[in-house]
Amino acid sequence: MTIPLTIENVDRMTPGEESAFWQSFVAKLGSDDGAAAREHLAAGRPIYYCEDSTPDGVSIKEFPDGRRELVRFDSSGEHLVGTIEVEGTS
């Protein structure tokens, strides 16, 4: 029986299925146009992402109003590391 190759099933996949899943996943990331992130923000929810300059071990949390924070995650949840100032403001 073949299971659906979705993120929810990664821990149940054979090594070959997992390899195929990650190849497909990475390919989809390369063609992401940001539409889902924009929809998420428009619905009033924050998004999480990293940029090339993002320090190791943290992610950027962006709020619908444009505020951005650096956060890290561990087994107890999300933790604020700091805020990212918007250029031209202080």
ABEGO torsion letter per residue (X at the ends): XBBBBBAAAAAABBAAAAAAAAAAAAAAAAABAGAAAAAAAAAGBBBBBBBAABBBGBBBBBBAAGBBBBBBBBAAEBBBAEBBBBBGBX
